[in-house]
Amino acid sequence: MASAAGFAAVFYSEPAVLGLLANVVSAFLLCLQNFAVAHTGLRPQGAEDILAGVHLILIGGFVQLLAGFLVFRKYDHLGGAAFLTFSALWSSYGATRIIAAAYPSLQNITLPSGNASHLLPTGMAHLSASQSAVAGLVAYISISFILSFCSATVNYIMPFIFGAIALALVFEAVALFGQWALVVSGVIELVIVMCGLYGAVALLFKGITQRYVLPGFGHPLFNVLLLGSAQKSSSKAIGEEKKKNTKYAEPMALGNICNTVSAFFFAFYFFGYMKNFCIGAAWISIISSCQLLSSFYSYLRGDVYYTTKFGVHSLYWLVMSWEEFTLTTFLGLSKAQESRLGMFGGWFFLAIACMLFLMSTHKDTLEMLQNASFIVLTTASIHQIPMPGAYLFLGAACSLCTALSMYATFASLINSIGEKALIPVGVQAMSSSALQTTLMAVKTCFTRSKNFPSGTSAEVPDALFYVCNGLAAVSAIQGSFSDPSRQQLSIPSVLIPGTIMQLYVCRIQVQGGRRFGCILPFCYAAFWGAWTWLRFAGHLVTIGAGNSEGFTAGSIAFLVLNAFLIILASSFNVVLLCMTLAMELLTICFLLFTLENLPLPFEIVMLSIFSIICFYGATASLANSMFGKDLMMMGPPLFTAESSKKDTEDPPPCICPKSHCTSGLRTIADLLNTGAVCGVPTDTVYALAASCKHPQAIEKVYRIKDRPQEKPICIFISNLDQLRAAAPPISPLLWEFMENVYPGGIGCIIKKGEWLKKLGVGAGYSRVGTQDSIMIRVPDLTVLVHLIDMTGPLAITSANPSGEVDSTHHDMVISRLGHKLEGVLCDGESDEVVASTVVNCTKIDESGITIVREGCIPAGKVMQIFENVKNRAV
């Protein structure tokens, strides 16, 4: 139904203007400060540095974050990744200035070191708090160069802006140790200002006029296809037959960028170049938040694997960073060494890493290598490994993760831009069907039956929900009540997954419209928050078992609430029911603790059982949701609530057959052939269709939509061979262009003529197009192509009242226009949230093409296709 996803991307105009201006203002602020410091020799301190940091966070961070959101909605892989990355960069740099100014004592802190700093050569100085930001700057320098190179395949403005940002960061890093670099950095930042302003103005004019007025955009510095030929052994060769999703840009590059920055910062720390992780915690927290956005956009694209993977990686970096912050800022090595031995959260991370590796065996080799490196990383972070050796191991693992993530960033960006596997990513270890067969064989082995009753189908966020609760439970295991150091170290590994990350799961459950689904993570987030407050942070705020009457009352209330959740869970599946039952027993443990009567072994057993249930639930949910099948047992519901709603539902206002049934296609085809108007799915949004053989039906379309008569209606044909058979007077250049854009979301306006009657337009000739031209499109949707084969060419326009947003689900068509239609072909959610891109090709040989309307295919992509075609023709 109508939702935020229903907004058309064209409504956002050119959000890259906002991102470029955010970079311009941020660079100009740094430029002014750098020139001032170079002139006076005095670095900004105190309130001046705090204000500069706040400006960087608000303008370079939040404003650019908004630009990144909007660009992602426009299916711009590069722009979305770049703006969100630089949003994290400016926010992190601003946070560094605020922390360094607000806590000057951190500049020369002498607390015991918790990392491998004792391994540094004698006499080698540790970095101060502000200087430790160099680790993040170096990581962003590498990413900026990658973004600069990749943007050269799209236009020739962004490469200079991103390249200048990379160079400015180089000298900003040098300036942390010597003031001479400030002038060079300031000059480069002026280049960012000038190039960014020009780019913003150029895009602003393009957004206003819907065409490129100023040069720089629409033409790349070089063709992305020059980077290589498509890899025949790419994952799609053996791969996954999945509908192309162009509602949102691909978030894989952003997720890999976040892994690169986080892993590099940790490698810098674990090799002993920082003795305090205060700045590191800020940088990792900000970039991990961006990684959560990549998980969220994966969810919006319906990709459960990357939703889970990036969510787990973000969770890992957050937990690790705040553990190290707690260790280096409050405890120190001597206090933490023994306490760490009783912490078990690392084992759960290792189990989840192995699960992700198993689920990636049907993907490319690069993805498997990344998951293998994550296994090495989680192995190194197991708390039972002695700290000096563990940190060297972790440093090496982070270095490996950095290298793989950086290559994956480059490969995902180039392959997304080129829409081909131009950069090698390797072959699959096994096909998706082989992995499904293996999982099904395991299920059959345990159940002894192929027809074991299944529970409700798994949803995209379910795996992450189980991961959060399982990690919180394992991390909550304590060997005694009297180890404050272990309790303090355990706070991040319980609070972050159990409460903070679970609120994110709650958010995406709400996005999916699952009413019960968002209640569970919200309630359990509150439970783990209370557990952390009393059990681990209680000694810090003088709350203990003897003065916790409020927690006693709260635990009794939660017992009652969870009893209702148990009843609801019993209508879903056995795994969820077992989880809620185990949570009831954990609540009893919490209650007994407040009453100072808790048997600790019982709590340890219950936490262990709860975590095992969660691990199985995460694995089963991920496998079942990835393949849309019950490959792993979740167990049938104990009872199914029969809804009386079906009995009271009003009948639909028109005939509504399903698209996957041949009888449904025949029904709609028969209606169209008799002169009816029907709603049909397309490869973009839902449309109203009328047969070109019935001019009165086309007139009816105008009345149904309240569409102005001066707005022409286009026609759809099933393939380009139909057009060839009609022998229109089309030039070789236009034929070649059509070969490259059909089938797909691009419609071509060509000159109208009597040849249309040979095409099968017939009596509707005067009702479609204008007097001189007609827009023709070949849809990339099998259902609609079959329908056109049964009816002949169809007159098509979007299925919405004139001036309103497009319909992205058949329910929207039925509710808005169903009472005016004879039928609606129901195909679920549409592939796009915006209509097709319209290109005027009537003067293609004289002056090229012009973009009449930018839709699901970006104008830059259309122009790139045309330039390639024209160059080949020459």
Sequence and secondary structure as in RCSB ss.txt:
>XXXX:A:sequence
MASAAGFAAVFYSEPAVLGLLANVVSAFLLCLQNFAVAHTGLRPQGAEDILAGVHLILIGGFVQLLAGFLVFRKY
DHLGGAAFLTFSALWSSYGATRIIAAAYPSLQNITLPSGNASHLLPTGMAHLSASQSAVAGLVAYISISFILSFC
SATVNYIMPFIFGAIALALVFEAVALFGQWALVVSGVIELVIVMCGLYGAVALLFKGITQRYVLPGFGHPLFNVL
LLGSAQKSSSKAIGEEKKKNTKYAEPMALGNICNTVSAFFFAFYFFGYMKNFCIGAAWISIISSCQLLSSFYSYL
RGDVYYTTKFGVHSLYWLVMSWEEFTLTTFLGLSKAQESRLGMFGGWFFLAIACMLFLMSTHKDTLEMLQNASFI
VLTTASIHQIPMPGAYLFLGAACSLCTALSMYATFASLINSIGEKALIPVGVQAMSSSALQTTLMAVKTCFTRSK
NFPSGTSAEVPDALFYVCNGLAAVSAIQGSFSDPSRQQLSIPSVLIPGTIMQLYVCRIQVQGGRRFGCILPFCYA
AFWGAWTWLRFAGHLVTIGAGNSEGFTAGSIAFLVLNAFLIILASSFNVVLLCMTLAMELLTICFLLFTLENLPL
PFEIVMLSIFSIICFYGATASLANSMFGKDLMMMGPPLFTAESSKKDTEDPPPCICPKSHCTSGLRTIADLLNTG
AVCGVPTDTVYALAASCKHPQAIEKVYRIKDRPQEKPICIFISNLDQLRAAAPPISPLLWEFMENVYPGGIGCII
KKGEWLKKLGVGAGYSRVGTQDSIMIRVPDLTVLVHLIDMTGPLAITSANPSGEVDSTHHDMVISRLGHKLEGVL
CDGESDEVVASTVVNCTKIDESGITIVREGCIPAGKVMQIFENVKNRAV
>XXXX:A:secstr
   GGGS GGGG  THHHHHHHHHHHHHHHHHHHHHHHHH     THHHHHHHHHIIIIIIIIHHHHHHHHHHTT
 HHHHHHHHHHHHHHHHHHHHHHHHHH GGGGG  S   SSGGGS TT     TTGGGHHHHHHHHHHHHHHHHH
HTTT SSHHHHHHHHHHHHHHHHHHTT TTHHHHHHHHHHHHHHHHHHHHHHHHHHHHHSS  STTSSS SS GG
GG    TTSHHHH        SS   HHHHHHHHHHHHHHHHHHHTTS S  HHHHHHHHHHHHHHHHHHHHHHH
TT HHHHHHHHHHHHHHHHHHHHHHHIIIII HHHHHHHHTT  HHHHHHHHHHHHHHHTTTS HHHHHHHHHHH
HHHHHT TTS HHHHHHHHHHHHHHHHHHHHHHHHHHHHHHHHTS  S     SS HHHHHHHHHHHHHHHHS S
     S   TTHHHHHHHHHHHHHHT  S S  HHHHHHHHHHHHIIIIIIHHHHHHHHHHTT HHHHHHHHHHH
HHHHHHIIIIISGGGTT  GGG HHHHHHHHHHHHHHHHHHHHHTTT HHHHHHHHHHHHHHHHHHHHHTT   H
HHHHHHHHHHHHHHHHHHHHHHHHHHHTS  S     S     THHHH    SSB  BTTSHHHHHHHHHHHHTT
  EEE  SSS EEEEETT HHHHHHHHHHHT  TTS  EEE S HHHHHHH     HHHHHHHHHH SSSEEEEE
E  THHHHHT GGGGGGSS SSEEEEE  S HHHHHHHHHH SEEEEESS TTS    BHHHHHHHHGGG SEE 
B SB S SS  EEEE TTTTTT  EEEE  SS HHHHHHHHHHHHHHH 
